[in-house]
């Protein structure tokens, strides 16, 4: 499973930029006589293309979710190892939290334990960790300077 080939917004814009001339040709010769506007037809085609990429598994979120859903007791260690780089580097806060919860539920069902350090330094939790560190530093009294 490869979860790092994500389709970003820039990739989608690039696809649109490349496909635009071809779609214009199809529009002017085939669709324009039927009265459909170019803009609505172009949007529909792009939405269909993006939907197809997600269905085909080109979305890393879909790959990770599918891997977590299909995890078994035998392949649990392998799946967690494959999914961890995505959860640590690219996953958003909500997806990270839900994935961690799903993995911990699966581990508990299999009679296993999730490692305490699994995806601990994730980008999704960085802001929360920084706020917590600042709070703790503000609560800890500074050492009294001895004379």
C-alpha angles and dihedrals in degrees: 000000000000114000102173103079095091122170106233128195089257090054090051090050089050091051090049091049092051096043097044097087092047092048090049091056092049090047097050096047104034114017107030093072088060092058101246114143117243093232095055092044092049092050091049093051093048092048090050091049093049091047091051091052090053093047092049089056099253090130111091091210090057090048093051093045091048091049092051092047092051097044117129133187090260097052099032095107092047095048094047090050092050095046098044098079091055093045091048099045112022113018119107123233098264096043090046093051094046093046093049090049092049092048093048091049090050091048091050091049090052092048092248134122127235111234111254091230096048108135087338097149095050120158088231092064098040096098092048091049091050092050091048092049091050091049093050092047090052092051097047110087115236115246114264111248109242119219 
